[in-house]
Amino acid sequence: MAPREATRAVPDERSLIVPGERALIDAIRREAAAGWTAGSSGKRALRLGIGDDCALLRPRPRHEICITTDFTLENRHFRRTWHPPESVGHRCLARGLSDLAAMGAEPLAVFLSLAIPAHLPAAWVNRFLRGFLTLARKYRVPLAGGDTAESPRIAKARDGFIAADIVAVGEVPQGRAVLRSGARPGDAIYLTGALGGAAAELRALEKNPRRFHAVTHASAQHPHLYPEPRLAAGRRLRDLAHAMIDISDGLSTDLDHLCEESGLRAVIDQAALPIHSLTLAFANPLDLALHGGDDYELLFTARAGTPIPRRIKGIPIHRIGTMQKPHRGRPCMLLQKPDGTQIPLKPGGWQHFA
């Protein structure tokens, strides 16, 4: 996003299509600059944002830079006929912020690259940006740049897909980033928030999309449409946790990643799992909790006996299991049933190309 001239007005939502790349970039630039307050870490670090060939960031001394990227693809991560555009924008940014939270990082800036069909209604783009920037302002992370492109037609009668790619940049004090590989034998396993709510809402959305068309603002009752990255918890836990990961792909899949990187196995206590109330409308709440994904909660380990807060910024913290030394020929994850028996827990969450 690098226009050196800003001569057009913000695209009118009544317009049938986006009125050109320069007007779109100008609209993004104006919206990204609005509503900021002094003193945020992002504004402090952003020396130069949208308007030149590159952005300039100024991290604090003795801090390391965290960088993550995430795709949001139509018909893979959202459907135009199901998801309100505000939700698509919110979710696009939440994915990257959740990765920063899992490292214990403070967001500095975000970059958005957006590919859209030539005949996409301007109102859809404006609403997408509204959802994206509302979340950005909540966590005081500036939109510092990116790119725009027209997505090609798929066939003669079909327009192109929407694709959004973000790069989220954060900073963490040197040597204090929380990695997946830091878990130790005997560590307790903890989880923020609740499990399965996002998967349950996605099932409800699939059954009746019209019911959710008017859900255009973030709410705790909509964990799929408007997930909340646990940034405050991530920062608080970087001095307490040995290892941490976000569970956007599902508890079973992301716990498997943590076990693999740490070279350990995990025993999960089924009775201790915090299962979201939205799952109770379905026949398999436990499956949704273990494998559903899209929860964007933080899974972390800490030394047993460490005084872990029961809540951080109102978000509950639950102990759900224990890390153990690996045993050759035995599963790396076990689920302990309420009667004390243990069964293998296999990764059952989201995996691309599976």
N, C-alpha and C positions, 0 to 999 in steps of 0.2 A: 504494500500500500504506500505508494510514493508519489502522489500528485504534487507538483510544485505550484499549481494554481487551483483555487477553489472558487469557481464562478457559478456553479449551479446550486439550486436549492436542494434541500433534503427531499428524496423521492416521496411523492404523495401516495399515501396508502390506497387512495382510490384508483391509482394507475393500474392498468391491467398487467403490465410487465415492468421489470426493473429497467429504468431509463438510461442505460449505458453504464460502462465501468467507472468512468470518472465521477459521475453523479453518485454511484453507489459508494465509492471510496470516500467521497466528500461527506456523505451521510454518516458513514461509519466513524470518520474522523471527528465530526461534530458531536456525535452521540458519545464517543469514547472520552471526549474531553469534558463533558458536562457532569456536574454533580459531585466533583471531588472536593475533599476537605484536606487542609494542610496537615502534615504530620504522619501520614501513613508511610509504612516502609516502602511500598511501591512507588509513591510519588518522590520519596527521598532518593531512591535508587535510579529512577528513570531520568537520565540527563537529557535524552532526546527520543521522542516517540514518533508517531506517524508523521510523514512528511519528507523523509529523506530516503536514501538507498538502504540504510541500516538504522536500527535503533541503537542508542548508547545507554548502557546500564553501569551503575557505579555501586558495586557491593561494598559492604563494610569491611574494614581491615580484619584479618584473621578469621575470615569466613570462607567457606567453600560454596561453589555454585552447584545447585541441583537442576537438572534439565530432564524433562519428560515429554513425550509426544503421544498423541492419541487421535485416531480416526473416529469420526462419526459418519456412518454410511447409510444412506437411505435403503430401506428394505433389509438391512442387517441390524442396525442399532435403533432404527425408528421407522415408522410408516407414516407417510404424509396424510393418509386417511384416518389414522388412529391418534397420533400425537399432536397436541396443540403446538404451534411453532415456538411458543415461549418455553415449553418443556424441552424441545429439541435443543434450543440455545442453552438453557440451563444445564442440561445433561452433558452437552458438549464440553462446557467448561468444568463441570463438577468432576469429570473423569480425570483431568489433569491435576486439579487441586487435590484430589484424593491421593494421587501418587505422591505429591509433595508432603501431604500430611503423614503418609506412611514412613517417610524418611525423617520426620521431625522438623521439616523445613518451613521457613517463612516465605510466602510468595513475594516475588519482586515484580514480575511482568508476565503477560501472556501474549502470544501471537496467534492470529487466526487466519487460516487460508480457507477460502470458501469457493467451491465450484458449484454453479447453479445453472439450470436450463435457461435458455434465452427467453422463454415465455413464462417463467415463474412470476406469479403476481407479486408486485412490490409489497403488498400488505404482508405476505408470508415472510419476506426478508426482514421487514421492519419488526415484526413480532418475534422472529428468531433473535434479532439483535437485542430486543427488549429483555428477553429472558436471559441471554448471555450477560448483558451488561448489568442487569439487576443483581445477579450473583457476584459479578466482578466488584461492584461497588460495596456489596455487603462485606466482602473479605478484603476490600481496599487493594485490589490488584489491577493495575492499569493495563488496558489493551494497547500494546506498544507497536504493533505492526502486523504484517501478514501478507496475504496475496488474494487476488480474486481471479476467477477464470470462468469461461462459459463451458459447461459440460456438453459433450457432443451428443447428438441424437443417437439413440440406440437402434432405431429402425425408422422407416419412412413415416410411420404413423405414431411413433412414440418419442417423446422428448427425453432428455438426459436425466440422470439421477442427480440428487443433491449429495455433495460430499463436503464435510468440514473437517479440517485437520488443525489441531492446536499444538503449540509448543508452550509449555509452562515452565517458567524459570523461577527458582527460589534460592534462598541462601540458608546455610546452617553453620553454626560455630565450628571451626576447624576440628576435625576428629570426632565430632559428636553426632554425625548422621547415624540413624538407627537402620541397620542392614537386616536382610533376611537371614544372613549367615551367622548371626551372633547368639543363637539359642544355646543353652547349656543343659546337660543332664540334670534332672531335678527341678528345672524351671517350672513354675506354674504358667498355664496358658490362660490368657484373658481376652475378652472381647468387648468392644463398645456397642451400645445400642441393642438392637434386636435383629433376629434372623427371619428371612422368608417373606417379609412384607412386600418387597419389590416384586418378587416372583408372583406373589398372590395378586397384586394389583395388575401385573401384566396379563395374567389369565383373565381377570375381570375385564380388562381393556379389550382383549381379543374377542370376548363374548359380546360386548356391547360398546363399541367405540364412541357412539354418539353421547353416551352418558358422561364422557370425559372431555368433550369438546370445549366446555365452558371453564375447565380447570386451567386457568391462565396465570395463577399465582402460586408460589411455593407454599407448601403446607406439610406438616409432619404426617398428615393423614394420606399423603401421596408419595410414598417412598420410591416408587418406580419413576413417576413423572418428574419428581423434584427431589432427588437424593441430596443429602447435605454432606459435603466433605468435612471430615473431623479434624480440621486444622488446629483448633485449640487443644484438643486432646493429644494430637501428635507432638506439638511443642512441649506440652507438659510432661509427656512420657519419655522424651529423649534422655532425661536424666534417670529414668527408672527402668526402662525396657532394655532387654538384651537383644531382642530381634522384633521386627514388626513388618506387617504387610497389610495392604487393604484387600478386602475380600470381594471385589467387584465380579470375579469369575465364579464365586461360590465358595463357601467355607471348605468343603472337601478338596476342591482343586487348589485353592490358595494355601491351605495348610500343607498340602503335599509339596508345594513349591518351597515352603519354609523348612519342612523336614529335609528335603533334598539338599538345599543350600547349607543347612546347619549340620547335616550328616547324622541326624537323630530320628527317633520315632516319637509319635504322639499317642496318648490315650485320652480320648474325649469322653466326658461324663454326660450321657444323654439327658439325665435328669436336671443337669445344670444349664442346659442350653436355653437362652432367652428367645422364645419363639413369638414372633409378632402376632398380634390378635387378628390381623387380616387373613392369616393362614387358616383360621378356624372355619372359614366358609368352604374349605376344600377337604377332600377325603385323606390327603396325605401331608399334613402340616410338617412332619419330620423331614420328609423328602425335600419339601420346599426350603426348609431351614438349612439343611445340609448341602444341597446342590443347586438351589434356585438361582443364586447370583444376583448382581445388580444392587447389593445392599450397601456398598461403599462404607462399611464399618471397618474398624481397625482390629486386627488380630495381632496380639503381641505376647511375648514371654518375658518373665521377670523372675529373679531369684525368689524362691519360696520364702515367705516371711517379710518380704519387702512391703512396706506400708503403701499399697496401691489405693488411691482415692476411690470411694464408692461412686462418685459422680465427678465429671469434669464439665463445667459450663452446663449443668443440667442433664448431661448424657450419662446414663448408668454404665458402670463397668462390672462385668461378670467374670468370675473365675470358672473356666469350663473344662480344665484338664491339666495334664502334666506331660512334660517332655522327658523322655527316657533314652538310655543308650540303645543303639540299634542291636538287633539280634539277627544273625545270618539265617536266611530262609523264613523269616517271620515278617508279616506285613509291617510297613512303616507307619500305618495309622490303624488304631483300634477304636471301636465305639463300645463303651461300657454301658450295658443295658441297666435299667433300674434294679433288676434282680442280681446284679453283680457279674453276670457273664459278659465276656468280651467277644466281639465279632469283628472281622476285618472291615475297615472303612476304605472304600475305593474312591478315587477322584471321580465325581459325577457331575461337576459343574461345566461351565462353558470352556470349550477349546475350539479355536478356529481350525479348519481343515480336518477335524476328527470325523 
